[in-house]
Amino acid sequence: MKIVSVGGGPAGLYFAILMKRLDASHEVAVIERNRPDDTFGWGVVFSDETLGLFEQADPESHRAILERFSYWEEIDVFVRGERLRSTGHGFCGVSRRAFLNILQQRCEALGVRLSYETEVAELAAFGDADLILAADGANSRVRESLAHHLRPSIEWGRCRFCWLGADFRLPAFTFIFKENDHGLFQVHAYPFDRDRSTFIVECREEVWKRAALDRADEAATIEYVQELFGEELGGGRLLSNRSIWRAFPTIRNERWHHGNVVLMGDAAHTAHFSIGSGTKLAMEDAIALAEAFRVHGSADVARVLQAYQEARGPEVARLQAAARVSREWFENSSRYLRLPPLPFVFSLLTRSMRITHDNLKRRDPELVERVARYFADSNPHRAACVPVPPAGAAGEPERVERTALPPLFQPFRLRDLTLANRLVVSPMCQYACEDGTPTDWHLVHLGSRAIGGAGLVFAEATHVSPEGRISPGCAGIYKPEHVAAWKRVVDYVHRYTPARIGLQLAHAGRKGSCTRPWQGNRPLETGAWPLLAPSALPFAAGWPTPRAMERDDMAHVRAEFVRAAQMAAEAGFDMLELHMAHGYLLATFISPLTNRRSDEYGGCVENRMRLPLEVFDAVRAVWPAAKPISVRISATDWAPGGLGSDDRVALARLLKVHGCDIVDVSGGGTVPGQQPVYGRMFQVQFSDEIRLEAGIPTMTVGNIQDADQCHTILAAGRADLCVLARAHLADPYLMLHAAAQYGHDGQYWPPQYWPARPRTRKGG
């Protein structure tokens, strides 16, 4: 094959090495516009895992790299005048120039032709090439020339950063957070050889402008940063190398190849530097493309390039998703400074969700133990111990001390309600009621999950009127027989388990009067009922148009919620939740996409919240004062023009003022064209924001899968309770299994289940 790499950075050089190793007869040329020793930036850093990949791909260059690397395991975080250290991480740094020289020398030894200070004007100049590699960086001219085919997009970060060097070796990967009159600045720094370090300074764009750094040259930048971080530099000096302030571009391409041209490295994709280097991504691209040639051969280049994107694309997408979360953490780091130093550091280390509680415990068990003790001792909603009922067994209830347990096992208190742990079974519609009346299905469904050990079990969305139901199979609490049926479930939970049980009150609004999900989730053709909404807007094309509510309708719905709350109290529920999310009635008042009213119930967020708050106040007035009320909200509509950051924080603050005890933070469901960004724990960021910005406890949802993720969320201060839905459908005994996994002796097991209980306690 005849291969040309446009770009002589790590991607082009390493791919050239791997292809010559694969077949020495390949003609490989690397063309670079800069000189051999030109490099912008300072050092590159890799994890132990990444170095392992290099060793497998090319042992010779791997050995040369190891000879030049600086190795360390520690992360130092400077915040609020304290230095906190975490260890066990495993990083390797090397000078970017030295790294390029190693790859260049390896290329020359293998017979790769290297050309420098050469501009590539047209791809047509390589008409006889079998493969053209576009490895010409984030500002790729090749990508630009093929933009119509590759369909690139760029998402710009909200911070400005400057890549500096330092003339001394830091002892660890170092994060520094420091405020002055202009705002918060943060440093990402790490050593890369015996006497130098990379020193990246970052701040929000508004801070950058207030500090007049938008008008500063390199010398002025160094002077400003040197003075600000003088104490941390300890007499060391900062160095520049085209150290200009930039915003970070996250680059994506729908297609990575066209014809015989393929993108690699920054030309194809970028991931924020806070999660790892672009060099790592570029090298892994080279490995993946070379492997595709090894597997499929060189006869069908189109097939190889497609296989390369199919193999590499999903991993890059996952990394970019994690990098986006990490970037947003740093963009909003001033929010996390509200946390004390120890949970702040835990939040920093787990910011992308790729490192979790358990992963960090394997690396640094001492730090995780300190976090657990701090969580137990300092949480304002803590309870020292929780009485566990004997469930009919002989003897007194056990009292288990909760001091250094992982966060999920810590109790939680709201008003006079104490939960044995932080795990919540989410309200999940079962569509199994008869005229709104729960059946044996609900007794078994909710009872088994209470036996399974969750601290709080929520019954499904339960509607305040027949016309407020989603479907004919939905639950209700508007008839006397509903009270008796629900009381049967509540009494079972209270008699046999230490769990507490809550009821979610709802009105479906314009999303009502439809079939069950397994029947198509479409409007009823027979037996339909009229719909209400703030504005006469159907949920989707082909759905019935709801009636825009008048004042009498509002008063009537408010009275229905009050009646339902009184019935819930009579049934013995421990907690209420008002459903103001997912496009149902109260949610449609809150969202600007569905509330087009011009009266005092529409317009600004305070007006859009007027009816939901009137309902809340009326319910709170009749619900027992000792029992808490939560509100589930959609923090985002996942759609243009919908709820955003300012809205969700404002509505949470309003709920707090009106006496809401905790906000259940969800998202979406408002419009059919929503575009959520799915992933693990993908809605936790909204809970995080509301908890810290509005100063109210939160419950979080969104593809939370296991106890490890729950520990991570709670210890980082992202939520107070973790609400799991599908995970509880798959495993009703999720908490029992988690307790066994973590050796938590204090978890209550019904005596009927003692034969299966881990034998870690006396009598077990």
C-alpha positions, 0 to 999 in steps of 0.5 A: 500500500501507498499511505500518506499521512497529512500531519506529523503529530502522534496520530500520523507517526504512530499509525506509520509505525504500526503499518510498517510493522504490519507489512514492511513493504508498505510505502508510508510518508508523513507530511508535516507543516511545522519543523520536527522540533516544533510543538505547542504545549508542554507535556503529555500524560497517560494512565497505566492502562494506556501504556499497556496498549502501547506495549502491545502495539509496538514494544520498541517505542514503548520501551523508549517511552518508558525511559523518558517518562516521569511516573507518579500515583498521587493527585493533590488538590488545593482548595480553601487553603487546604491541600488534600492528597489522593493516591493509587492512580498511576500516571506517566508524563513525558515531554511532548517534544521528547515523545514526538522525537521517539516516534520520529526516530522509530519511523525513520528506523522502519523506513517511513519517509518524513517531510517537514515544513511542507504545506499540503494544498490539495489532496489531488497531489496524492492521487496515487495513494491508497490511503490518505490519513487526515491527522492534521489536528483540530484545525484540520484543512483536510476535514474542512475540504471534505466537510460536506461529506464528513459533516463535522460539528464543534461545541465550544466550552464556556471557559478560557484556558491557557497552556503554560509550563513551569520550570520545576517538577510537581510531586503529583497531578495537581489541581488548584482552585483560587479566587481573587477579585476577578473570580475563580481560577483553576489549574490543571498541572502535572510533571512531565520530566525531572525538572518541568511541569505542565501548568494549564490555567482555566477560568470562566469567560466572564472572569477572563474578561474581568481580569483583562486577560482577553487583552493580555499578551503572553508576557502579561498572562504569565505576570498575572498568573505568576502573581495569583499562584505565587504561593503554590509555585513556591518561587518557580517560574512559568514558561510560555510556548504559544500560550494563548487563551482559547476556548476548548472545541469539542469536535465531532464528525458524523463520518470519519472517512470519505473515499480513501481519506480517513480522519484521526486524532483531533481532526476526527474528535476531541475530548476536554483535557480534564479527562485525558490527553488528545494524544491518548485518543490519537494513539488509540485511533492509530492502533484501531485503524492498524488493527482493522487493516490487520483483520480485513486486509488492504484490498478493500480500503472502504471496508477497513475504514468503515470497520475502523469507525464502527469499532472506534466510534462508540468508545470515542462517543463514550469518552466524549460524553464523560469529557463533556460531564468533566468539562461542565464540572470545571465550568461550574466549579464555583458551585462545588466550592460550596461543598467542604473540602473533603466532599469537594475533592470526592466530587472532583475525582468522580466528576466524569462518573468513570471513576466511582466510589468502588473504583476509588476505594481500590485506589485509595481506601483511606480517602474513601474511608475519610469521606464515609466518616465525614458523610456520616458525621456532617450530614444535616439530615442524618439519624444516629441509628434506625430502629429495625422492626422484628417483623413478627420475630421474637426479641427487641428491634435491633439498633444499628450504629451508622458511623463509617458505612458507605453513604447508601447505607446511611439513614436519612431524616425529613421532618419526623420521617426517618429512612433506614437508608438512601435507596428509593424505589421510584414510582413506576406505573404498572397499568394494572388497576381496576377503575383506579383500584390497586390489586394484588399485583400492587401488594406483591409488587410494592411489598416485595420491593419493601422486603428487598430493603429499600428505605423508601418505596413509592407507589406509582403515579396515583391520579386524583380523578378518573379524568386525571388518569393516563390510561384505564389501568392507572391507579387512583385515589378518589373513591372510598374503596381506593383508600381501603385498597391502598391501606392494605398495601401500606399496612403490609409494608409497615408490618413486615419491613422497616421501609417507609412508603410514599404516594405520588399524586398526579393528574395526567393532563393532555397526556391522559386518556390513552392506551397502556404502553404495551397496547401502543400508548396512543389515544383511546378510540372508545371510552375516552375522556376530556383532557385539560391543559394550560393551553389548547395544545395537543401532546402530539399530532393525532392526539386530542386537543385539551381544553385550556383551563379556566379558573373554575377548572383550576379550583376544581383540580386543586380540590381534587388534589386536596381530597386525594391527600386526605385520603392518602393520610387516611390510608397511612402513607408516610410521605407524599410526592406531587407529580410536576414532571414528564409533561403531565398537568402541573408540568405543562404549566411549568414548561414554556413549551406547553404554557402559552397563557397570557394571564397571570398563570403564564409568562415568567417562571413565577407565573408558570409556577402559580398553579403548581404552588397553589396545589402544593400549598393546599395539599401541605395544609391538609397533610400531617405536619410531621410528614414530608412532601416531595415534588418531582420536576422535569429539570429540562425538557430536552428540547429547544426553548424548554426549561433551562438552568435558570428555570429549574433553579428558580422553581426549586427555590420557589418550592423551598420557600413554600415548604417542599421538603425535597425535590425529586429531580427528573427530566423530559417527557414534555414534548414528543420530539425531545432529545435527551443525552442518555448515559449512566446517571445522565440526569444526576447533573440536574440534581447536583445543580439544584441541590447546591444552587437552590439549597434544598435536598434532592432525590436523583434519577436517570439510569442509576444502576447499582449501589456503587453508583449510588455511593458515588452520587451521595458522597459527592453531594450530588443528591440526598437520595437515589431513586432507582426504577428499572434496576428495581424491576430487575432485582426487587432485592437490590438493597439486600444484595448490596448489603451482602456485597459490601458486608453491611451487617446492619441491613434488615432481613425478614426472619423468613429469609434468614437462611439466605442472609450472609453469615456475618452476625451472631445468630445469622 
